[in-house]
Amino acid sequence: MPSCDTIAAAWLARTELAADRSAVALLSRAIDPPESAPERDPLPITAAAEPATAAAILELLEHGEVPTLAAVRTHIAHRELRGEAERTARLGELAQCGIDDFGRILARLTHDHWIRHGTGPTRRDVLDAPAVHTAVREHVGDVAPTAVRHLWLLERAQRAGWIAYNTSPRSLCAGRRFHAAKYGQRVSLQPVETIGTLVARFADDYRTRYDRSPRWNTLAHDLRDNRGRRVFFDTADAHVQRLWLVTAGWLATPNDLPAPGPLARRLLAAR
């Protein structure tokens, strides 16, 4: 019967490690574990007929490791996880390219839920909606319903300003871009972080100057961005947008009037 070294050398003869004596020795140890390692299962050389297993054996040998059966299985599992992570990242990039479409859909679903129920939907409520799955097929491709959450659509839409949420249950609500979209160029198009900062700073400066919070109509009428555009179309618009501003921490509403929220207070204190 051929020795383990002979078997290992014969198998490696068809690979890039054909002349590598150390690789032969490592593979031989995997085929016939030493008596000092009785807990190791021998690596059946027939397992190398499977392409994934053969590739794992070669990669372990290239790194100077003994390709034990356990090591091969672990290596294959890690490679599959890396492959899945790379696939998820590619799908995430496709989702990001269509984030405005996803954002509009998520914001509309969320806004409608607030109108009907007086509270925000759960993440599952919106991610399981047929409109979301249709958009996923159009922008990303075929994704299992249970895997849609791995596209991080809510997080992407939040960063883009379409929705807002915090750690409280059912805090999900429509964001700045959803409410501003209907007014087009008539209101500020600045990023959501800029809008939040402008609103909070106005409220803070007003309280410092007059020792009281501004009224909503004052906020709506007087607040402008750096290009002179109104942040809110009118008082009603300011009232509607208070939900996302409070949810995101830009505003608080003591006595039902605007004041800097917890996020804004931290940022203002750091100035």
Secondary structure by P-SEA (a helix, b strand, c coil): cccaaaaaaaaaccccccccaaaaaaaaaaacccccccccccccccccccaaaaaaaaaaaaacccccaaaaaaaaaaaaaaaaaaaaaaaaaaaaaaaaaaaaaaaaaaaaaaaaccccccaaaaaacaaaaaaaaacccccccccccccaaaaaaaaacccccccccccccccccccccccccccccccaaaaaaaaaaaaaaaaaaccccccaaaaaccccccccccccccaaaaaaaaaaaaaaccbbbccccccccaaaaaaaaac
